[in-house]
Amino acid sequence: MKISIRLPIAGLLLLAAAVASAGDRGPRTGYNQLFEAVDLNPDPDVVEIDLVAAVKSVDLSGDGLMANAWTFNGGTPGPLIRLRVGQRLIVHFRNELPKPNVVHWHGIELDNANDGTEVTQNPVPPGETFTYDFVVPRPGVFFYHPHSMPSNDEFKGLYGPIIVTSTADEKLGEIGIVPPASDAHVLVLADTTVCKEPGQNDEVTYKPGADVSWVHQAELGDFPGLVAWPSPRDLCETPRDDMGNPLDGALAKGDIPNIKPSLKCAFGDHCRVNEGQLVLTNGRMAAGRLGTPEKPGALIDETAEVVDIESGGPVRLQLINAAVNRYFWLRLTDSAGNDIPLLRIGGEGGLLDRVRIEGGMMGKLDTKYRQGEILLANANRADIVFNVPDLEPGEVLTLWTQDYQRYGTQTYPYGYGGLPTVPVAHFRVRGAAGRETRTLAEGDPLRIHRKVGSPVASIKDHSALATFLDPAEMEPPRPGMSSNVFQLNVIQMREAMDGYHATIPPDETGDRDHRDIPYLNSSRFAEVGGMLEIEIANLSQAHHPMHLHGFSFQPVRIVFNNSFQGETETVYEHSYNEFVDTIDIPPFHTAVVRVPLEDRPKSDGSPGGALGRWLFHCHIFHHAAVGMLTEIVVVDGPSEEPLASTQTDDDAVALSK
């Protein structure tokens, strides 16, 4: 398929008039408020959409809890974008927000000019437009979000899902091995905090011992809580600007506060960022349910929206963690409190070779969640299936999120107590499956199924490994380093990387060109076409989900760092093949991954799309904002050995159209 030149921005003024309004979002698709993007292009190889970012009042509860959210096309989440491998996506983005912004296409291996970050383009000013234009080369569950002080913007609702399928996925759906992707329920998980009237905001975030989420109902009482500063009262009545500095006056009822700390924070002084008060699934709170996962009670609102399912049949969920700080530890139970295993069939790189059950002890690695449950760190995605037991009509299964131990030995950071366990979705049995159904089990073949024969490519045995260039010997010399070990640190109570608080300074004048932003002291430089093996060493007491822009990588092993004895031990070998773009690294562990620096075409069809600056950072956004950030800069140059493509046969056929 030939990629044509992107439309000039000036030519979008007429197109902007045709942008879908808040009330014209495309067809509604599944649970709660999710809706599909409207494809404006009749070409089957092209999906062309309009995307408008604007502030809009939205209902987060279904019964009138209104928030002044930041939305794409009038909704939070924004529209679901469905694509096939090899299709071209054209997005006419218009910014109607009160600040400049960009759109990052998280996890997609596109050309550098379309990555949507501060170092790849100038932010789009309010009232202006920009066209993103790229081809999707790999299947998977992806999402889009801003990348200009994103800890604030995404907390306010600015995110949306992307599903990319391949012929392998479609074939497995056709022969009944897995439910087709078109039948999957896409669940975008997030959280936020909404201000009340000044003087009425809560002094703490969570109700002690809460077993249900705040669903804006009087019988649950006010919403006191458990977590220390910053509380909703702090955030709403002594608010911050976009850079974490104090603002005058309190926020109005319905406003969503900024949460990013100031870059001046140090030694614990106003550096904290708490999870949001409200847990959202596709932009709304799931109905509260009394009791606990082990002893579920009744739904608080029996008329609340649920997902209808069939007894005895499989149900497919495509899950996205779009929260800025919250881990989603997911557990599915029926009305009797029985656990229903969640089987992972894929995620960030499309379907797996075989069905997996994860959790528990994986090798010598204690995952700190039980087998048959799913953990989604920030920006992680998962494609899962569960088999519905033989249940009576009317029974309700609930997918819960629990507080995950992601910091030290305490359940919650700094020992302030736990997050409440709350529902994120409910599934009501409407009857038995009206056809012969197939259940899945651990180890069942997927991409290696005899009728598909498209296994995930392995790069673990690739012998010719590239190294980072010495930036001091480049012409001209540049700042940076050449170590293949990326160290995650905490310095003066602020997250750091390789011993630096690396930040991209804000544009004070409004006329800075992104090409003038200097390289970082920890920038790495590598030649296009090489295969890197890098080590991401977490030397801190907290989990960090690390995300690399522009390139998928294949995890190889997890190593425990015994800092007291100066020893290391491999605790988990990745015996299966998978491409991901975000990996959660436990405290005092090192993740070893391989990154193929494959080139891809630019928007005009010429080679060199992989060249440029690609950010690498913790996806707990405020960690990145205060310093846990670096970049891999891909430069032109010969590699010692041509790199074999990591795309599979069915994907290669699609890309060759």
N, C-alpha and C positions, 0 to 999 in steps of 0.2 A: 504494500500500500504506500503510495507516495504521500509524503507529508508536505503540504503547501505552506507558504509563508503566512505567518499570523496576520490578522487584520490590523491595520494601523489604528491606534487608539482614537485618533481624531474621527475616524469613520464610525465610531461607536455611538456618536451622539444621536443618530437616528434610531439605532438599535435600542438605545436606552429607553426610548419612548414605548417600546414594546415589551419591556421587562415585566415579568409576571408580578402582579400586585400581591399584597398580603392575602387577598381573598382568592387568588388564582394560583394555587400552589401545585397543581397537578393532582393525579389520583391519590387518594388516601390508601396507605398500604400497611395494614396490620395494626399492631397494638398502639393504643393511645393516639398521639398526635402525628405520627410519622406519615409523611407524604412523599411522593416521587417527583423527581425533577421532570420538567416538560422538555422533551427533545424537539428542537426547532428545525432539525436538519433531516430531510428524507433519505439521505445517503445511509445505507445500513452499516457502513464502515465508520461513520462519524456520529458522535453524540454531541450536540451543541445546545448549551443552556445559558440562561441568564441567571445571575446570582447577585442579589442586592443585600447589602448589610445595612441594617437600620435598627433604631430603637423602637420597640413596639410593646404595648401592654399585652401580656399573655397570662392565661389562667394556668397556674401550676398544680391546681388541686382538682379541677373539674367542678368545684362548687364556689368559685369566686375568690380564691387567693391569688390576687393579681400582682404581677411583677413587671417592672419596666425593664424588660430583658433586651439584650442585644441579639438580634435575630438575622438569619439568612432567609430571604423571601418570606419574612413575616413569621417564621417559626423557629422554635428551639426544640429539637435539633432542626437544622436546615434540611432541604430536600434530600432524599435518598437518591444517589446516582448509581445506576446499574450499567455495567460495562462488560464486554468480553475482551479477553486477551487479544491485543492487536488493534483494538479500536482506538480511534483518535478522539480525544475529548477537547472541546473548545468551550471555554467558560468566559462569558462577558461579565466581568465583575464591576459593580458600581458601588462605591462607598458613600453611604448616607449617614455614617456615624459621625460623632463630633470630634473625631481624631483621625489622623492618617492610619492606614492599615494595609495588610497584605493577606493573602490566603496561602497557607502551606498545605500541600497534598501529602499527608503523612503516610510514609511507607512506599510510595510509588517511585519507581526508578525512572524518573523523567529526566529531561535535559536541565542543566543547571539554571538557565535563565528563567525557568518556570517553577523553581522550588519554593518560591514565596517566602523568603526570609530577608532580614535586614541587609545581608551581604550579597544577595543576588538581584535585588531590585530596589528602586526607591519606593517607599510607602506611597500608597494611593491617597491623595488628599481628599477631604470631604467634598462630595459633589462630583468627583472625577471618576474615570473608568480605566480599566486595564483588562487585556485579554490574555488568558492563559491558554496554551495550545500545545498539547503533548499526546504521546501514544502510551498506552498502558501495556507493559511487557510481561507482567507476572500476575497470576490469579491471587486472590486473597480478600480478606476483610480489611478495609482501610477507612480512614476518615479525613476530613479537612477541618482546619481551624486556623485562627490567626497566628502570626508569629511576630507580633510587635507588642511587647509587654503582655504576652498571652496569659499570664496568671490572672490578670484582671478580666480580659476580654472573654476568655473561655468560661470563667466563673460566672460571667453574666449571661452565658447561653450561646456563645458563638462557636458552633461546631455542627458537623453533619456527616452522615455515613456514606461510604462507597463500597459497593460489592462488585468484584471482578471475577467472572467465571471463566473456565476453560472447557475444552471439549471433554477432558477427563471427567470433570464434575458433571457435565451434561449427560455423558454416557452412563455414569453410575446412577444418575437420577432416572434415566430412561429404563434401565434394567432392574430398577427397584432395590438397589443396594442401599442407597441413602435417599431421604426425601429430596426432591429437586430443590435447587437454590431458590427457585421462584416460590416454593411453598415454605421456605424458612421464615421464622419470625426474627426480624432484626431489632435488637434491643440496645439502644445507646444509653449507657449508664453514666450518671454524673451527680453532682450535688451543688447546692448554692445556699445563700442566706439572703432573706428578703427583709428589709427594714419595716418596722411598724411606725406608728406615730411617735415623734420625738417625746421622750420621757416614758414610753411604754416598751422599749426594747429590752430584751432579756439580758440579765447580768451574767449568765453563764449559758453554755451552748446546749447541753443535753440534760434531760430529766434523769435523776439518779435511778438506776435500775429499769430504765425504760425498755419495754418489750415491743412497743409499737412506735411507728414514726408519728411525728406531729402531722395530723391530717386536718388541721384547721377545724376541730370540733370541740365544742365547749366541754363535753364530758371528760375530755382528757386534761382539762385544766389549763393553766398558763404553761409556758414552756420554759421552766427553769432548767438547770442542767448541771453538767459535771466538769466541763473543761474550762481551764483558767484562761487568762488573757491571751489573745484578744477575743472578747465576747461580742455578740451582736450589738450590745450597747456601745462597746468601744468602737466598733467598725462603723456604726450608723450615726452615732452622736458626736464622735470626735473623728470624723472621716479623714481619709488620705486621698491625695491626688494620685495620678497614674504612676508616679515615681515613689510613692510611699511617704511623701512629705505631708505635714498637716494641712487640712483645709479649714476654712472658716465656716461655722454653722453646721447644723445637723442635716442629714439626708431625709428626704420626704418618705412617707409611707409608700411602699412598693418599689423603692429604689434598691438596687443590688450594690453593695459596697465594693470598693477596691480592697484587695487583700494583700497585694505585693508589699513586702517590707522595704524600707529605705535602704539604699546601699550604704548608709552610714551606720546601720545597726551592727553591733559587735558585742561579744561577751554576753549574749543572751538578751541584750537590751532591745526589745521590740523587734526581734527577728522571727518570732513564731508566726506560723500560719496554720490555723485549725481547719478541719473538715467543715463543709457547709452544714447548716442546720437541716436542710431538706434534701432527701435522697430522691433523685429523679430518674425515671425510666421513660425514654422518648419524650422528655420534657414535662412529665407529670409525676406526682407522688403516687405510688401504688396504694391501693386501699389498705388501711391498717388491718392487722389481724391480731386478735387477742392471743395470749399465751406465748409459747416459744416454739422453735422448730421441733423440739422433742414432744411437746404437748400443745399442739395448735388448738386455738379456740375458733370462734366464729369470725368471719369478716365483719369489720365495723360497719361497712356499708355493703349490704348484700346486692345492691343494684350497681355496684362499681363495675367498671369495664374489666373483663377477664379474657383470656385466650381460650377459645373453645378447642377441645381436643377429643380424640376418640380412644376409648378403652382398648388396650392391646396394641395400639399403633405406635410408631416412632414419631417423635417431635424434634424438629431441627431448630436450633437457635444460633444466630450469629451475633456475638456479643462484642461490644466496644466499651472500653473504659475511657470516657472523655473527661473525667474529673481532673482537677488540678492537684489534688493532694490525697484523695481517698483511694485506698485499695479495696477492691470488691472481692471478698471471700464468699463464694457462692455455694449454697447448699440447698438441695431440693428435697422436700418431705411431703408426704401425703397427710390426710386428715387425722391419721392415727399416729403421726410422728415417725413413720418408717422412712428411712433414707432411700432415695431413688438415684442410682448412680448416673453421673453426668459423664458421657463418653466423648472424648475429644477426637474429632475427625479432621480438624484442620485449624487454620487461623490466618496468620500474617502472610504466609506464602502459599495459600491455597490448601487443597486437601493433602493429607498424609498418605504414606504408603499403606499403613495399617491403623486400625482403631486403637486408641490408647486410653487407659485409665491411669490418671495421675494422682499424686498426693502420697502422704505417708512417707516412709523411708524409700528414697530412690537411690540405690546404692548405699553409700554411707551418708548421704545428704538428707537431713531431716527437713522436709518442706514446711512443717508446722501447719499443715492442713491435712485432712483425712482423705484416704483413697475414695475416689468417686466424687470429689468436690473439685471446684475450679477456682483458681486464684488469678485475678486480673490486676496486675500492678498498673500504674498510670500509663496509658497509651497502649497497653496490651489488648489484643483481640483474640477471640477464640470462636471456632465453628464447632458446635457440639450437638449431640443427639442424646435424648433419653427415651427409654422404652416405657410406655405407660402401662402400669400393671392392670390386671383385670379388676376394674373398679365399677361401682354402681354409678349410674347417671346422677349428676349433681355434686359428686365429690370434688373438692378443690385441692389441688396441689399448689404449694407456695415455694417460690424461689426466694431465699433469704440472703441478705448479706450480713456478715458478722465482722467483728473487730479483729483484724489480723495483727499479729505481733511483728511489727516491722521496724521496731526500734529496740535495741538492746535486749534485756531480759524482762522488760516491763511489757504489759499488754498494750499500753498506750504511751506515746512519746513522753518522756520525762515523768512517767508514773502518775499522771493526773487522773487516771481511771479509763474505763473502756467506752467505746462507741456503742450505742444501742444496736441490737440486732433488729433489722427492719425488713419487711418484704420489698422486693423489687418487681415481682410479677406473680400473677395468679393464673392457674390453668384449671378450667372447669370441665369435667367429663360430661359430654353430651350424649354418649351412647357408644356402642361397640363399632369398631371399624367395619364399614360395609363392604370390604373386599379382603382378599388374602393379604396379610401384612407380613413384613419381615422385621425381626428384631436384630439389633447389632450386639456384638460381644467383643471384648478386648481381643486384639490380634486379628480380627476379621480383615481380609484384604480390601484395600480401597484402590489406590493408584496402581498397585501391582496386581489387581484382579485380572484374571486371564482374558476377560473381554475388554480390558482397557489397555494394559501393558504400557503404562506411562509413568514409571517410577520417578521419584524426586532425584535429581542429579546429586551425586556425592562429590564433594571437593576436598574431603578429608585426607585423601592419599595423593593430592597434587604435590609433586616433588619440587618444582621450581618456585620457591617462595621469594617474593620481592621484599625489599627493605625500604624504609623511609629514607629520603634524601637528607643529606646534611645541609640545613638551610644556610649555614655560614659559608658553604662552598658554592652556593648557587650564584647565578649572575643576573641581577645584582644580589648580594647577600641579603638574607631576610631574617627576621626574628623567628624563633621556633626551636624545635628539638627533633631528634631523630629516633628516640627510644620507641620500641614497639609496646612498651608498658605504659598504660594510662592509669594514673593513680588518683583515686577518689579520696579527698581529704576533708577534714573540717579544721579550719584555722580561725581562731578567735570567735568560735561559735558560729562561723559562717561557712557554708559549703564551698569547697574549692576543688580544683583539678590540677594535678601535677604541681602542687605547691603554690598555685596562683589563684587569686580571685579574678578570674577572667570575665569581663563584661564587655558588652558592646555599648559604648557611651551614647546617651540620648542625643538626638539632633536638636540642639538649642536654637538654631537659626531657622530651621525649616527648609533650607536650600542645600543641604549636604548631598553629595552624590555617593551612592553606595560603594562605588569603586574607590573612594578615598578613605574608607574605613581601614585602619591599619591591621596587619596580621597580629596575632596574639603571641605572647611569649611561649605558649605551648602548642602553637600550630605545627602540624605535621604535613610534609610534602611527599607525594608519591606519584610515580609515572602511571599513566593510563595503561590498562591491559595487564597489569600485574596481579598477583594473588598475595594478599597480606595475611599474616597470622598475627593477631594482636592479643594482648592480655589486658583485661580491665580489672585492676586490683582495687577492691573496696577496702580501704584501711580505716573506715569509719564504723560507728556503732549502729548505723541505720541501713535499711535496704535502699538501693538506688536503681530505678528502671532506666537504663541507658539507651538512648536512641541515636542512631546514625542516619543522617539525611542522605538520600540519593542512592543508597546501596543496601541490598539485603545481605545478610551474613549468615553463616552456618555455625551454630554452636558446636564445639568440639568436646570440652570437658569443663568441670568445675573443680577448683583446687581450694583447699582450706589452708589459710595462712596462720600458722601458730606463731604469733609475734613474740610470745614469751620465750619460746625455745628456738626461734629462728628456723623453724622447719615448715615444710609444705607437704600436703598429702592430697592426691587426687581422690575426691569423694564421689564423683559421678562422671561417667563417660557417656556421651550422647551416642547411643547405639543405633539411633534412627537418624534419618536425614530430614532436615527442615530448614527452610529459609525464613528468617525473621528480621525485623528492623529494630526491635526493642527487647532488651533482656534485663530481667530483674536479678540483681546481684546481692546476695545476703551479706551481712556484716562479716568482715575479715575473710572473705572468699574472693577468689579471682576467677573470672570467666575467660576462657580461651576460645576465640572465634576466628573464623576465616572469612575474609572479605574479598570477593572477586571484583576488581575495578574495571568492569566491562564498560566499553563505550556504548553510546546510543546516539541516534541522530538528533541534531538540533531541529527547531521548528521548521526550518527551510529545507530539511532533508539532508543537509551536509553533515559529515561526521564531526565529532568533537563535543557532543552534548554532555559527556561526563567530565569535561574539563571545568574547573572552577572550585569555589569554596563550598564545602559541605559541613554544616555544623554537626557537632557530636556533643550531647549534653544529657544531663539527668532530666527525665520528663516529669518529675515533681517540679512544676514550673518555677516556684520561687527558689529552689535549689539552683536551677540554671541561671535565674535572674541575678542572684547574689554571687555567683562565681563558679559553679560546677559546669563549666562549658569550655569546649575547645573546638577545633575544626580539623578536617582532613582536606588538604588542598590537592586536587588532582591536576597534574601538569602533563604536557605533551612530551613524548620521548619514547624511544624503543624499549621494549621489554625483552628479556632474554629468551622467552618462549611464548608463542601465541597462546592465549588463554582460551581453552575450550568453553563453549557457551554453557551456561547453567540452566538455560531454558530447555524444557522437555520437548519431545517431538511434536505433540499436539499444539504446544504454544508456538513453536517455530513455524508451523504451518500458518497459524493465524497471523504472525508477524510478517510473513512473506507476501501477504495479500497486496 
